[in-house]
Amino acid sequence: MKGKLKKSKDAGVRYTWTSMVQRLRLRNFRSFKDATIELRPLNIVVGANASGKTNLVHAFRFLRDLARFGLENAVAMQVAQST
């Protein structure tokens, strides 16, 4: 989901998001069999080696590529990244 950044009309400078992705469900994506991740405005991902942190980043890249280039190209880009 795309978010829009709006500047507050207060005397101080503040920005607020009008929308954001709040939940991401990954099924059969890289090392994720079935995972649901609740998202907040700030998320910090920590974990042991080989626990899926980088695969989570790849999921967001896939969503970005899907929005920019369409399904066929996004899938092709995923295949190219994994080789």
Buried (B, 14 or more C-beta within 10 A) or exposed (E): EEEEEEEEEEEEEEEEEEEEEEEBEBEEBBBBEEBEBEEEEEEEEEEEEEEBBEBBEBBEBBBEBBEEEEEEEBBEBBEEEEE
